[in-house]
Amino acid sequence: MPKKNRAPVDDPRAMAPLLSSLNLLPSILENAPLGISVFCPIDGGADWRCVMANPAFPSFSALPAMGRTVRELFPAIAERAIAALEDVRRTGKPLIRHEVEARLEPGLQQTWWNITGLPLYGGGGAGDGPAQAVFVLALEVTDRVLARRRAE
């Protein structure tokens, strides 16, 4: 039986040049339906600065997230957020929290979030001390939580 010619999409290795030429990361970050950000420690970890954020990343204020500190972006939960980021940086262990309740400022609607924080290391990798930054994913799940509560 003759060997079938495989279409390039059937072979993941054949897709690599196409994917790299498309430079997908900026498009993914811009259009992702969840918040994506990177925070770096400042002042010895006393605060953290947002050094990258996509449009869906929640800042819960009139301020753009990029360049702002955790204390500026999340004043009502700053201490809790800083402690979580510092724990990820120090231990190297991911943070995974489901349905985190947050009323971020007085008068704002109560919301719930699934949050993931992953340590980011420099060129040396995980064995060379604490992480240099934390990659954060935030997905609002308020509608899901409220629907479940109504159904209970």
Backbone bond lengths (Angstrom), bond angles and torsions (degrees), N, CA, C in turn:
res aa  C-N    CA-C-N  psi(-1)  N-CA   C-N-CA  omega(-1)  CA-C   N-CA-C  phi
1 M - - - 1.448 - - 1.530 108.08 -
2 P 1.327 118.60 133.60 1.466 120.04 -178.67 1.524 110.71 -68.69
3 K 1.333 114.32 146.33 1.449 121.09 178.74 1.520 109.35 -72.58
4 K 1.333 116.97 132.10 1.461 121.01 179.24 1.517 109.59 -74.65
5 N 1.303 115.43 141.53 1.460 119.35 172.34 1.518 107.60 -76.01
6 R 1.312 115.59 131.03 1.462 119.60 179.48 1.516 109.35 -89.72
7 A 1.291 115.02 133.10 1.459 119.75 174.38 1.523 108.30 -69.08
8 P 1.328 118.82 148.04 1.468 120.78 -178.51 1.522 113.49 -53.70
9 V 1.342 118.24 -34.33 1.460 119.06 -177.98 1.519 112.25 -70.77
10 D 1.329 118.16 -15.47 1.454 120.97 177.80 1.523 111.83 -79.66
11 D 1.293 117.37 -16.31 1.459 122.15 -178.17 1.525 108.64 -116.21
12 P 1.334 117.87 107.34 1.474 120.01 -177.04 1.522 113.27 -55.62
13 R 1.330 117.63 -32.61 1.471 119.94 179.69 1.514 111.30 -64.38
14 A 1.327 116.97 -32.28 1.458 120.67 179.73 1.527 111.33 -71.09
15 M 1.322 116.87 -20.61 1.463 120.86 -178.81 1.523 112.43 -81.83
16 A 1.317 118.70 -20.01 1.462 121.72 -174.87 1.524 113.53 -54.31
17 P 1.338 120.15 -48.49 1.465 118.66 179.16 1.531 112.74 -62.18
18 L 1.312 116.43 -37.90 1.466 119.52 179.03 1.523 110.22 -64.87
19 L 1.327 116.50 -48.36 1.454 119.97 -178.25 1.519 111.56 -62.32
20 S 1.310 118.13 -42.05 1.466 119.27 -179.70 1.522 110.98 -68.16
21 S 1.328 117.59 -32.75 1.464 118.97 179.88 1.525 111.63 -72.75
22 L 1.309 117.27 -23.65 1.466 120.15 -179.94 1.512 112.88 -78.55
23 N 1.334 117.36 -18.54 1.463 121.47 -178.34 1.531 109.58 49.29
24 L 1.324 115.59 65.47 1.457 122.73 -172.17 1.521 115.46 -72.44
25 L 1.315 118.21 -25.29 1.454 119.24 -173.02 1.533 113.93 -55.92
26 P 1.327 120.52 -48.16 1.471 118.40 178.29 1.524 112.97 -58.44
27 S 1.315 117.55 -39.06 1.462 120.54 179.02 1.525 111.28 -67.18
28 I 1.315 116.92 -40.98 1.464 120.82 178.68 1.523 109.70 -62.47
29 L 1.321 116.96 -48.39 1.460 120.55 -179.22 1.530 111.42 -61.17
30 E 1.299 116.60 -42.14 1.466 121.31 -177.15 1.528 112.09 -67.43
31 N 1.326 117.60 -34.99 1.459 121.17 -171.27 1.519 115.06 -108.44
32 A 1.305 118.75 -1.81 1.469 120.92 -178.32 1.528 110.31 -62.61
33 P 1.327 116.94 139.27 1.465 120.19 -179.73 1.525 113.30 -82.16
34 L 1.319 117.60 9.07 1.448 120.64 176.54 1.525 108.60 -127.57
35 G 1.321 115.02 155.75 1.452 119.96 179.71 1.514 111.01 -73.74
36 I 1.315 115.67 133.16 1.465 122.44 179.02 1.523 107.14 -128.16
37 S 1.333 115.89 130.03 1.460 118.64 -179.02 1.520 110.57 -153.03
38 V 1.325 114.80 166.74 1.459 122.61 173.21 1.522 107.00 -130.41
39 F 1.338 115.46 130.25 1.458 122.04 177.62 1.519 109.27 -118.32
40 C 1.350 115.63 138.34 1.469 122.55 177.99 1.522 108.61 -118.62
41 P 1.350 116.87 143.05 1.465 119.59 179.43 1.524 111.11 -71.63
42 I 1.326 114.93 144.42 1.468 121.69 172.39 1.522 107.50 -131.07
43 D 1.296 116.67 160.78 1.469 121.67 -179.96 1.524 111.58 52.00
44 G 1.334 116.28 44.20 1.458 120.64 178.37 1.518 114.45 66.41
45 G 1.320 117.67 22.20 1.461 121.50 -179.66 1.513 113.65 94.57
46 A 1.355 117.11 1.50 1.466 120.02 178.27 1.522 111.34 -67.35
47 D 1.316 117.03 -23.34 1.460 122.36 173.49 1.525 106.83 -149.57
48 W 1.300 116.58 170.95 1.464 122.91 -178.66 1.513 108.14 -134.91
49 R 1.332 116.70 142.36 1.464 121.92 -179.40 1.525 109.87 -111.40
50 C 1.328 115.32 137.41 1.462 121.53 175.68 1.527 108.19 -78.48
51 V 1.334 116.11 117.46 1.464 120.36 -178.43 1.526 111.99 -106.53
52 M 1.329 117.44 -7.86 1.454 122.04 176.08 1.515 107.82 -158.59
53 A 1.333 116.09 134.02 1.468 120.20 176.97 1.521 109.07 -153.45
54 N 1.303 115.35 138.32 1.460 119.04 175.51 1.527 109.08 -87.73
55 P 1.334 118.24 169.89 1.464 120.53 -176.89 1.530 114.07 -60.20
56 A 1.313 118.17 -28.33 1.463 120.26 -177.98 1.525 112.76 -81.79
57 F 1.336 117.63 -7.58 1.462 118.46 -179.51 1.520 109.36 -68.25
58 P 1.329 116.47 126.93 1.474 119.27 -175.98 1.520 112.23 -77.91
59 S 1.316 116.77 124.53 1.462 118.67 174.20 1.523 110.90 -104.63
60 F 1.316 117.84 -18.51 1.460 122.57 176.21 1.519 112.65 56.92
61 S 1.286 115.63 28.22 1.456 119.89 175.80 1.521 107.17 -154.11
62 A 1.297 115.87 174.33 1.456 119.94 178.74 1.529 111.33 -76.05
63 L 1.326 116.59 -8.46 1.455 121.20 -177.09 1.528 111.15 -82.57
64 P 1.330 117.59 141.03 1.464 118.35 170.54 1.537 108.33 -69.04
65 A 1.324 116.58 146.73 1.468 120.54 -175.18 1.525 112.51 -69.29
66 M 1.324 117.71 -40.21 1.472 121.15 -175.59 1.523 111.76 -55.41
67 G 1.323 115.27 126.88 1.458 120.58 176.80 1.504 114.81 84.96
68 R 1.307 118.07 -10.06 1.476 121.55 -178.80 1.527 110.32 -90.18
69 T 1.318 114.94 157.28 1.455 120.53 178.38 1.533 110.02 -90.87
70 V 1.329 114.44 164.85 1.464 120.18 175.84 1.519 109.80 -58.85
71 R 1.335 117.04 -40.50 1.475 119.94 -179.69 1.529 111.84 -63.84
72 E 1.320 117.44 -32.40 1.466 120.68 177.73 1.531 111.55 -76.05
73 L 1.326 115.95 -40.44 1.464 120.47 -174.41 1.519 113.55 -80.77
74 F 1.315 116.74 -36.46 1.464 121.28 -173.63 1.526 111.06 -130.81
75 P 1.323 118.87 60.01 1.466 119.78 -172.73 1.525 114.43 -57.88
76 A 1.311 117.99 -34.80 1.471 120.32 -176.54 1.523 112.95 -73.30
77 I 1.329 117.51 -22.85 1.472 119.92 -178.56 1.533 111.55 -126.30
78 A 1.321 116.55 20.13 1.468 120.96 -173.26 1.518 112.70 -56.88
79 E 1.321 118.56 -47.89 1.467 120.45 -176.34 1.523 111.07 -62.38
80 R 1.308 116.43 -42.81 1.470 121.48 179.28 1.527 110.89 -64.34
81 A 1.336 116.69 -43.00 1.469 121.39 -179.15 1.532 111.04 -67.69
82 I 1.318 117.28 -42.95 1.467 121.30 179.26 1.531 110.16 -62.89
83 A 1.321 117.29 -42.86 1.463 120.45 178.99 1.528 110.91 -61.90
84 A 1.331 117.42 -39.66 1.464 120.96 179.82 1.531 110.79 -66.99
85 L 1.330 117.27 -44.69 1.465 120.97 178.42 1.528 110.83 -62.26
86 E 1.308 115.95 -43.76 1.464 120.52 -179.12 1.530 110.55 -64.95
87 D 1.320 117.66 -36.48 1.458 121.08 178.44 1.530 110.92 -64.76
88 V 1.335 116.85 -42.46 1.471 120.55 177.16 1.528 109.72 -62.98
89 R 1.318 117.07 -44.97 1.468 121.11 -179.33 1.528 111.56 -61.97
90 R 1.322 115.86 -46.20 1.463 121.25 -174.83 1.529 112.44 -71.91
91 T 1.326 117.43 -44.16 1.467 120.76 -174.54 1.530 113.08 -88.55
92 G 1.333 116.92 -24.47 1.450 120.18 -174.87 1.512 113.42 76.89
93 K 1.322 116.90 6.20 1.461 120.85 -179.36 1.527 110.07 -95.20
94 P 1.331 116.93 136.86 1.460 119.73 178.52 1.528 111.78 -62.59
95 L 1.294 115.17 151.00 1.459 123.27 173.36 1.524 106.49 -103.74
96 I 1.309 117.30 124.43 1.456 121.18 176.46 1.521 107.02 -132.61
97 R 1.323 115.40 114.94 1.462 120.60 -178.79 1.531 108.09 -129.72
98 H 1.323 114.78 134.77 1.457 120.95 179.44 1.520 109.61 -109.53
99 E 1.309 115.47 138.03 1.465 123.49 175.17 1.522 112.46 51.82
100 V 1.318 114.77 52.37 1.460 121.42 175.56 1.522 107.55 -74.32
101 E 1.308 115.66 123.96 1.462 120.89 -179.29 1.526 109.11 -82.56
102 A 1.323 115.93 134.23 1.467 119.64 -179.86 1.518 110.82 -146.69
103 R 1.313 115.18 121.07 1.458 121.74 165.65 1.513 102.67 -111.87
104 L 1.320 114.66 97.26 1.451 120.15 -164.53 1.512 114.94 -76.19
105 E 1.301 117.50 -24.98 1.454 121.05 175.06 1.517 107.88 -145.65
106 P 1.322 118.47 148.63 1.459 119.99 178.10 1.532 110.18 -55.20
107 G 1.308 114.94 135.42 1.463 119.67 178.10 1.514 114.18 90.72
108 L 1.328 117.65 -15.28 1.462 119.67 177.84 1.519 109.82 -83.84
109 Q 1.327 115.22 152.95 1.454 121.62 178.23 1.526 110.07 -61.05
110 Q 1.310 114.81 142.51 1.456 120.67 174.66 1.528 108.00 -69.80
111 T 1.340 116.90 135.76 1.458 121.18 -178.98 1.522 109.51 -132.22
112 W 1.338 115.32 163.01 1.462 121.56 177.32 1.518 107.78 -128.74
113 W 1.344 114.71 144.63 1.461 120.80 -173.22 1.523 111.03 -137.93
114 N 1.307 116.28 144.96 1.460 122.00 163.85 1.527 105.32 -96.61
115 I 1.314 116.18 124.60 1.462 122.02 -174.20 1.529 109.41 -123.06
116 T 1.319 116.06 134.64 1.457 121.97 173.47 1.522 107.90 -129.09
117 G 1.319 116.88 132.73 1.456 122.24 175.44 1.521 109.13 -124.95
118 L 1.319 116.56 128.33 1.461 121.87 -178.21 1.524 109.83 -121.78
119 P 1.331 117.48 135.55 1.468 119.43 179.75 1.524 110.61 -69.82
120 L 1.324 115.93 141.93 1.472 122.64 174.69 1.523 108.05 -117.10
121 Y 1.321 114.87 129.72 1.456 120.93 -178.26 1.519 109.50 -111.75
122 G 1.330 114.93 158.66 1.460 120.36 173.94 1.514 109.58 -75.86
123 G 1.305 116.79 -161.25 1.457 121.90 -176.72 1.509 114.95 -60.46
124 G 1.342 117.86 -22.93 1.451 120.28 -177.35 1.509 114.31 -76.16
125 G 1.302 117.98 -21.12 1.455 120.69 179.97 1.510 113.13 86.42
126 A 1.319 115.52 -173.65 1.457 122.74 -171.40 1.525 114.16 -65.23
127 G 1.319 118.97 -23.48 1.454 120.15 -176.64 1.515 114.84 -80.54
128 D 1.318 117.77 -3.92 1.463 121.17 -174.08 1.522 113.09 -104.96
129 G 1.315 117.76 50.55 1.452 120.86 176.40 1.511 113.38 90.18
130 P 1.337 115.26 -167.86 1.458 119.37 -175.63 1.530 112.07 -67.36
131 A 1.321 114.86 158.53 1.456 120.80 177.81 1.523 109.60 -63.42
132 Q 1.314 115.72 153.95 1.463 120.85 179.29 1.517 112.42 -89.92
133 A 1.330 116.66 -19.44 1.458 121.15 -177.81 1.524 108.44 -158.93
134 V 1.327 115.87 172.36 1.457 121.29 176.64 1.530 108.42 -129.55
135 F 1.328 114.49 127.78 1.464 123.92 176.68 1.525 106.11 -88.65
136 V 1.343 117.29 124.52 1.461 121.39 -173.98 1.529 110.20 -120.08
137 L 1.329 115.02 131.81 1.463 122.64 172.26 1.518 107.20 -113.65
138 A 1.326 116.95 133.72 1.463 121.52 -179.29 1.525 109.24 -133.94
139 L 1.326 115.81 121.59 1.456 121.72 179.60 1.520 108.84 -122.15
140 E 1.326 116.50 118.78 1.463 119.45 178.68 1.519 109.79 -72.57
141 V 1.334 116.09 130.38 1.459 121.99 -179.38 1.529 111.26 -125.23
142 T 1.325 116.36 23.95 1.464 121.22 -177.47 1.520 111.75 -56.28
143 D 1.326 118.39 -48.33 1.467 121.11 -178.72 1.522 111.27 -58.36
144 R 1.322 116.69 -42.17 1.466 121.74 179.64 1.532 110.95 -63.13
145 V 1.329 116.62 -44.89 1.464 121.01 -179.22 1.521 110.35 -64.55
146 L 1.321 116.90 -45.98 1.473 120.13 -179.23 1.525 111.58 -65.17
147 A 1.322 118.04 -39.83 1.470 121.60 178.75 1.532 110.36 -63.09
148 R 1.320 116.40 -42.97 1.459 120.16 178.80 1.523 110.68 -63.55
149 R 1.317 116.75 -41.02 1.472 120.36 -179.74 1.531 111.19 -65.93
150 R 1.324 116.55 -37.62 1.474 120.08 177.73 1.523 110.55 -64.92
151 A 1.332 116.52 -36.54 1.456 121.33 -177.00 1.534 112.41 -76.56
152 E 1.303 117.71 -20.59 1.482 120.75 -177.65 1.504 112.36 -75.87
